[in-house]
Amino acid sequence: MKPVLEAIKPNFGSSFAVRKFFKQNEKKPTWHFHSEYELVYIANGSGKRHIGQHISYYRNGDLLLLGPNLPHLTFANQAGQEQREIVVQMKADFLGSEFLNTPEMAAINQLLEKAKGGISFSSKTKKRIGERLEYLVQLPQFSKLLALLDILQELAKADDYQLLNGEGLTVEVNVQERERMIVIHEYIQKHYEETITLDEIAQEVHMTVPAFCRYFKKLTNTTFTKFVNEFRIAQACKLLAEEDAPVAEIAFEVGFNNLSHFNKMFKEIIGKNPTEYRDEVGGVIV
């Protein structure tokens, strides 16, 4: 899988791009980036979010706003059914810098600043905005623009959101770094159930351990161990929500050999223990 700098062209006669997709599950999601802001509405399904250094799991669709040059994986539906997705992509100055600096745009400007690290909106806003995005796709160009501004203003006023990556991490455009990150991510996907040593992963990308640690921390603003634990916990969230296996069995399945360590990491990353999480998302409590 090659790294992709996504080149985005606005719709004909428009200053931004709006697209609706119907796609099947992607076995190898693409790690990519672009200079545009991206508003993504996933109408159905569940899967992983991997945005910058953030890794988490979504259920029953998603609504995200991502900032420019924030690397992320394609939002693949892990359930295997066809996924319906609407994507709006716009340059930071798609309306012109002077217009964006008017007092009426203050709330939207604050929203776009938050989006530099990625924002996920909860079910209340997701449902309401999702319906409006479905309608927006059908509108003529001028009406699309007015509708988009109204949607952004409503998102700016929403209070049911989560900042996904508070540091606003972006990665400089560097093909070699993209290739390494793809190798690292694919290795974690294949081996997260096992113990992954720094020696092993450094060897995969042909680096010494000290050089790899410096590189990974610079690129992701986190340690490799923490990154792998977040990946494992995201997978655990999926299993807790969709399977009735005991918590201890799930902990082992995602690569934790110690239940107390799993519970500690889960609480640290998710903010609640596994049983509380399962109860909240409507999974089976065991």
ZAMARGU-4260 file (C-alpha; in steps of 0.2 Angstrom, whole numbers, plus 5000, padded with zeros to 4 digits):
<rodrens>
0) 5000/5000/5000 | 5008/5016/4994 | 5006/5033/5004 | 4993/5045/4996 | 4993/5063/4995
5) 4975/5066/4990 | 4972/5079/4977 | 4955/5086/4979 | 4946/5096/4966 | 4930/5106/4970
10) 4914/5102/4961 | 4912/5111/4945 | 4906/5128/4948 | 4909/5127/4967 | 4923/5132/4979
15) 4922/5115/4988 | 4919/5097/4985 | 4904/5087/4990 | 4904/5068/4987 | 4893/5053/4992
20) 4900/5036/4992 | 4894/5018/4993 | 4908/5006/4996 | 4912/4989/5003 | 4923/4986/5017
25) 4942/4990/5013 | 4954/4977/5019 | 4969/4989/5018 | 4963/5007/5023 | 4974/5020/5015
30) 4984/5031/5026 | 4983/5048/5018 | 4982/5067/5020 | 4976/5083/5011 | 4977/5101/5013
35) 4958/5103/5014 | 4946/5103/5030 | 4936/5087/5029 | 4918/5085/5035 | 4914/5066/5035
40) 4897/5058/5038 | 4897/5039/5039 | 4878/5034/5040 | 4880/5016/5045 | 4892/5003/5051
45) 4906/5003/5064 | 4925/5003/5063 | 4941/5011/5069 | 4946/5029/5068 | 4965/5032/5066
50) 4967/5051/5065 | 4985/5058/5068 | 4990/5049/5084 | 4972/5046/5090 | 4965/5028/5088
55) 4947/5024/5094 | 4932/5014/5088 | 4915/5020/5082 | 4898/5012/5081 | 4882/5016/5071
60) 4891/5028/5060 | 4901/5043/5063 | 4902/5062/5060 | 4919/5070/5060 | 4927/5086/5056
65) 4946/5085/5052 | 4959/5099/5049 | 4971/5101/5035 | 4986/5089/5033 | 4980/5079/5047
70) 4985/5061/5042 | 4971/5048/5044 | 4966/5031/5038 | 4951/5028/5026 | 4936/5025/5037
75) 4932/5007/5033 | 4917/4998/5039 | 4923/4983/5048 | 4906/4974/5048 | 4908/4970/5029
80) 4891/4978/5023 | 4890/4992/5011 | 4894/5009/5019 | 4886/5025/5014 | 4897/5040/5017
85) 4896/5059/5013 | 4912/5069/5012 | 4913/5088/5011 | 4931/5095/5008 | 4936/5113/5008
90) 4951/5124/5008 | 4954/5135/5023 | 4951/5150/5013 | 4938/5143/5002 | 4927/5158/5004
95) 4942/5170/5004 | 4952/5176/5020 | 4943/5192/5021 | 4925/5184/5022 | 4931/5171/5035
100) 4938/5186/5046 | 4921/5194/5047 | 4913/5195/5065 | 4898/5184/5059 | 4911/5170/5055
105) 4919/5170/5073 | 4910/5154/5079 | 4915/5145/5063 | 4933/5150/5064 | 4934/5143/5082
110) 4926/5127/5075 | 4939/5126/5062 | 4953/5129/5074 | 4947/5115/5085 | 4946/5104/5069
115) 4965/5104/5067 | 4966/5090/5079 | 4950/5081/5073 | 4932/5082/5081 | 4920/5068/5083
120) 4901/5073/5086 | 4890/5061/5096 | 4873/5054/5091 | 4862/5069/5093 | 4872/5080/5082
125) 4877/5066/5070 | 4859/5062/5066 | 4853/5080/5064 | 4868/5085/5053 | 4868/5069/5044
130) 4851/5072/5038 | 4856/5089/5032 | 4871/5082/5023 | 4860/5070/5014 | 4849/5084/5008
135) 4864/5095/5004 | 4871/5083/4991 | 4855/5086/4980 | 4856/5105/4981 | 4861/5117/4967
140) 4878/5125/4969 | 4873/5142/4978 | 4861/5133/4989 | 4875/5121/4993 | 4886/5135/4999
145) 4872/5142/5010 | 4868/5125/5017 | 4886/5122/5021 | 4888/5138/5031 | 4873/5134/5041
150) 4879/5117/5045 | 4896/5123/5050 | 4887/5136/5061 | 4877/5123/5069 | 4892/5112/5072
155) 4901/5127/5080 | 4886/5128/5093 | 4886/5109/5096 | 4891/5104/5114 | 4891/5085/5111
160) 4908/5083/5104 | 4925/5075/5107 | 4942/5082/5102 | 4952/5068/5095 | 4969/5075/5096
165) 4971/5090/5107 | 4989/5093/5101 | 4983/5097/5083 | 4996/5085/5076 | 5000/5086/5058
170) 5014/5077/5049 | 5025/5086/5036 | 5023/5079/5018 | 5037/5067/5017 | 5035/5051/5007
175) 5048/5041/5016 | 5039/5045/5033 | 5023/5040/5025 | 5030/5023/5019 | 5037/5019/5036
180) 5021/5023/5045 | 5012/5012/5033 | 5024/4998/5037 | 5022/5001/5056 | 5003/5002/5055
185) 5002/4986/5045 | 5014/4977/5057 | 5003/4982/5072 | 4987/4976/5063 | 4995/4959/5060
190) 5004/4957/5077 | 4994/4967/5090 | 4988/4951/5099 | 5006/4946/5102 | 5020/4955/5111
195) 5029/4968/5099 | 5046/4973/5105 | 5055/4988/5100 | 5069/4978/5092 | 5056/4969/5081
200) 5047/4985/5075 | 5063/4995/5072 | 5070/4981/5062 | 5054/4981/5051 | 5058/4999/5046
205) 5077/4997/5045 | 5081/5008/5060 | 5091/5006/5076 | 5080/5006/5092 | 5085/5023/5098
210) 5083/5031/5081 | 5066/5023/5079 | 5060/5029/5096 | 5065/5047/5092 | 5057/5046/5074
215) 5041/5039/5081 | 5039/5051/5095 | 5043/5066/5083 | 5030/5059/5070 | 5016/5055/5082
220) 5019/5064/5098 | 5018/5048/5108 | 5028/5033/5112 | 5026/5017/5102 | 5021/5007/5117
225) 5007/5019/5121 | 5002/5019/5102 | 5000/5000/5102 | 4990/5000/5118 | 4978/5013/5111
230) 4976/5002/5096 | 4973/4986/5107 | 4960/4996/5117 | 4951/5002/5102 | 4950/4983/5096
235) 4944/4979/5114 | 4930/4992/5112 | 4924/4983/5096 | 4924/4966/5104 | 4915/4972/5120
240) 4901/4980/5110 | 4899/4966/5098 | 4903/4950/5107 | 4898/4942/5123 | 4915/4935/5128
245) 4921/4938/5146 | 4931/4954/5149 | 4947/4943/5153 | 4945/4933/5137 | 4944/4950/5127
250) 4959/4957/5136 | 4969/4941/5131 | 4963/4942/5113 | 4969/4960/5110 | 4986/4956/5117
255) 4985/4959/5136 | 4992/4945/5146 | 4987/4953/5163 | 4969/4958/5166 | 4973/4971/5179
260) 4985/4980/5167 | 4971/4979/5153 | 4958/4987/5165 | 4971/5000/5170 | 4975/5005/5152
265) 4956/5004/5147 | 4951/5016/5161 | 4966/5028/5157 | 4962/5028/5138 | 4943/5027/5138
270) 4939/5035/5155 | 4929/5021/5162 | 4932/5002/5165 | 4927/4989/5152 | 4911/4983/5160
275) 4905/5001/5161 | 4909/5004/5143 | 4900/4988/5138 | 4885/4993/5148 | 4885/5011/5140
280) 4886/5005/5122 | 4873/4991/5125 | 4884/4976/5124 | 4882/4960/5134 | 4888/4961/5152
285) 4898/4946/5157
</rodrens>
